[in-house]
Amino acid sequence: MELSFTIILIVLTCLVSYYGWKNPPFIDRSLFTPYLVHHKKEYSRFILSGFIHKDGTHLLFNMFTFYFFGNIVERYFAYVFGGITGIAVFLGFYLAAIIVSDIPTYLKEKHNPNYHALGASGGTAATVFASIILTPLSNICIFGIFCLPGFVLGLLFLGYAFYKGKLSNDHINHDAHFYGALFGIVIILVISPENALHFWNDIKGYSPF
């Protein structure tokens, strides 16, 4: 197995999450709690919360997804910027996605002391949607059974995340999914605007039959 920076980030996230499970005070200090960020200026929570997870299922889902799509985006950045610079850009992209995806939640919940969130979902969503812009017709399979072209599944996911984010009736930070996805799309198009034309040319001839 090739040792990519994607794998390094996965290993680091697994180690930090495991440490948190064994040391609950560390989880408490790392949770994304907008109230504490706003009132106590604990800005490190923006980053630390992206490296901790609720349980093994939560961690596995995020890291499994990040593994498949992270390698695609990492290779793209390496192609565009060169090896070392590409890795630095990829790292910056991932960390910035974790932060940016939580900003709307911060603005919404900064006066709510009971709101908490954790997980790498914002960074993972950004990576998935960056990959979709690059390869929109590549199939994405759910549980290895139900498969759709990336751009179709991406549109469905964006609609679902936006709708659920407005409802705010569960304990999932759907806003992080939605804004992380938008961040991934925007960054790829800013780096290479011609990808918008490639994306359109790929999907306009798509037929499900």
VENCORHU-V101532 format. One record per residue. N is the residue number from 1. RES is the residue in three letters. OMEGA is omega in whole degrees, 0 to 359 (999 if undefined). NEAR is the number of other ideal C-beta (glycine too) atoms within 12 Angstrom. D_CENTER is the distance of its C-alpha to the mean C-alpha in Angstrom with 1 decimal. Layout:
N;RES;OMEGA;NEAR;D_CENTER + N;RES;OMEGA;NEAR;D_CENTER
This chain:
1;MET;181;9;23.1 + 2;GLU;179;11;22.0 + 3;LEU;179;13;20.7 + 4;SER;177;26;17.7 + 5;PHE;174;31;15.6 + 6;THR;180;37;12.7 + 7;ILE;178;20;15.1 + 8;ILE;179;22;16.0 + 9;LEU;179;35;12.6 + 10;ILE;179;35;12.6 + 11;VAL;179;21;16.2 + 12;LEU;180;25;15.7 + 13;THR;178;40;13.1 + 14;CYS;181;27;15.6 + 15;LEU;181;20;18.5 + 16;VAL;179;29;17.2 + 17;SER;180;34;16.4 + 18;TYR;177;21;19.8 + 19;TYR;180;21;21.5 + 20;GLY;178;29;20.3 + 21;TRP;180;22;21.6 + 22;LYS;183;13;24.9 + 23;ASN;183;15;25.0 + 24;PRO;177;13;24.1 + 25;PRO;177;12;25.0 + 26;PHE;176;21;22.2 + 27;ILE;180;29;19.8 + 28;ASP;181;19;21.7 + 29;ARG;186;22;21.4 + 30;SER;181;33;17.7 + 31;LEU;173;34;16.6 + 32;PHE;181;42;15.0 + 33;THR;184;34;18.3 + 34;PRO;180;33;18.8 + 35;TYR;181;24;22.5 + 36;LEU;176;29;22.8 + 37;VAL;184;33;20.7 + 38;HIS;188;24;23.0 + 39;HIS;180;16;26.3 + 40;LYS;176;15;26.1 + 41;LYS;180;12;23.9 + 42;GLU;187;23;21.7 + 43;TYR;180;20;19.0 + 44;SER;180;20;17.8 + 45;ARG;178;34;16.1 + 46;PHE;182;34;13.3 + 47;ILE;186;30;12.5 + 48;LEU;182;35;14.2 + 49;SER;179;45;12.5 + 50;GLY;181;43;9.2 + 51;PHE;177;38;11.6 + 52;ILE;183;39;13.5 + 53;HIS;185;35;13.4 + 54;LYS;183;25;16.0 + 55;ASP;183;17;17.5 + 56;GLY;179;15;17.5 + 57;THR;178;13;16.3 + 58;HIS;180;27;13.2 + 59;LEU;182;31;12.6 + 60;LEU;181;21;13.8 + 61;PHE;181;24;11.7 + 62;ASN;185;40;8.3 + 63;MET;176;35;10.1 + 64;PHE;178;25;12.1 + 65;THR;182;33;9.4 + 66;PHE;181;47;7.8 + 67;TYR;185;31;11.6 + 68;PHE;184;28;12.6 + 69;PHE;179;37;10.2 + 70;GLY;180;39;9.7 + 71;ASN;179;28;13.5 + 72;ILE;183;31;14.0 + 73;VAL;178;43;12.1 + 74;GLU;179;37;13.8 + 75;ARG;178;24;17.1 + 76;TYR;179;30;16.8 + 77;PHE;178;35;16.4 + 78;ALA;178;23;19.3 + 79;TYR;184;18;21.3 + 80;VAL;189;25;21.0 + 81;PHE;186;21;21.5 + 82;GLY;189;13;23.2 + 83;GLY;186;17;22.4 + 84;ILE;179;13;22.2 + 85;THR;179;15;21.0 + 86;GLY;177;23;18.3 + 87;ILE;179;27;17.0 + 88;ALA;179;18;17.1 + 89;VAL;179;28;15.3 + 90;PHE;178;42;12.5 + 91;LEU;179;29;12.4 + 92;GLY;178;23;12.7 + 93;PHE;183;40;10.0 + 94;TYR;181;44;7.4 + 95;LEU;179;30;9.3 + 96;ALA;179;29;9.9 + 97;ALA;178;43;6.4 + 98;ILE;181;44;6.6 + 99;ILE;186;32;10.1 + 100;VAL;182;32;10.2 + 101;SER;180;44;8.0 + 102;ASP;183;46;10.6 + 103;ILE;177;29;13.5 + 104;PRO;178;29;14.6 + 105;THR;177;39;14.6 + 106;TYR;182;33;16.6 + 107;LEU;182;16;19.0 + 108;LYS;191;23;19.5 + 109;GLU;188;28;20.1 + 110;LYS;177;24;21.6 + 111;HIS;181;16;25.0 + 112;ASN;183;20;24.0 + 113;PRO;184;16;24.7 + 114;ASN;181;13;23.7 + 115;TYR;177;28;20.0 + 116;HIS;176;27;17.6 + 117;ALA;178;43;13.9 + 118;LEU;177;41;12.1 + 119;GLY;184;43;9.2 + 120;ALA;188;49;6.0 + 121;SER;180;42;4.4 + 122;GLY;178;47;3.3 + 123;GLY;179;48;2.5 + 124;THR;179;43;2.4 + 125;ALA;178;44;3.1 + 126;ALA;180;44;4.2 + 127;THR;179;48;5.6 + 128;VAL;185;45;7.1 + 129;PHE;171;44;8.5 + 130;ALA;178;47;9.8 + 131;SER;179;41;11.4 + 132;ILE;177;39;12.8 + 133;ILE;182;41;14.5 + 134;LEU;183;37;16.0 + 135;THR;189;28;17.2 + 136;PRO;183;32;17.4 + 137;LEU;177;27;20.1 + 138;SER;181;25;18.6 + 139;ASN;170;21;18.6 + 140;ILE;184;30;15.8 + 141;CYS;177;16;17.5 + 142;ILE;182;15;16.9 + 143;PHE;177;9;18.7 + 144;GLY;184;10;20.4 + 145;ILE;185;9;22.7 + 146;PHE;186;12;21.4 + 147;CYS;176;16;20.3 + 148;LEU;173;22;19.7 + 149;PRO;185;24;19.0 + 150;GLY;185;34;15.4 + 151;PHE;179;31;16.4 + 152;VAL;179;23;18.2 + 153;LEU;179;26;15.6 + 154;GLY;179;35;13.0 + 155;LEU;178;22;15.7 + 156;LEU;180;20;16.4 + 157;PHE;180;33;12.9 + 158;LEU;179;27;12.8 + 159;GLY;180;18;16.3 + 160;TYR;182;20;15.7 + 161;ALA;179;31;12.8 + 162;PHE;180;21;15.1 + 163;TYR;182;18;18.1 + 164;LYS;177;21;16.9 + 165;GLY;178;29;15.6 + 166;LYS;180;15;19.2 + 167;LEU;181;13;20.8 + 168;SER;184;20;19.2 + 169;ASN;174;10;21.3 + 170;ASP;184;11;19.2 + 171;HIS;179;15;17.4 + 172;ILE;180;23;13.8 + 173;ASN;182;40;11.8 + 174;HIS;178;32;11.3 + 175;ASP;178;36;11.2 + 176;ALA;177;42;7.9 + 177;HIS;184;40;6.7 + 178;PHE;184;35;9.2 + 179;TYR;172;36;9.0 + 180;GLY;178;47;5.4 + 181;ALA;179;43;6.8 + 182;LEU;179;33;10.0 + 183;PHE;180;38;9.0 + 184;GLY;179;46;8.1 + 185;ILE;184;35;11.4 + 186;VAL;183;25;13.3 + 187;ILE;179;34;12.8 + 188;ILE;181;37;13.9 + 189;LEU;176;23;16.8 + 190;VAL;180;19;17.8 + 191;ILE;182;26;18.1 + 192;SER;182;21;20.0 + 193;PRO;180;14;21.2 + 194;GLU;178;16;23.1 + 195;ASN;177;27;20.0 + 196;ALA;178;20;20.5 + 197;LEU;178;14;24.0 + 198;HIS;179;20;23.0 + 199;PHE;181;29;20.4 + 200;TRP;179;16;23.3 + 201;ASN;179;14;25.8 + 202;ASP;188;21;23.9 + 203;ILE;186;24;23.3 + 204;LYS;178;13;26.6 + 205;GLY;183;11;28.6 + 206;TYR;174;20;26.5 + 207;SER;180;9;28.6 + 208;PRO;183;12;27.7 + 209;PHE;999;3;31.2
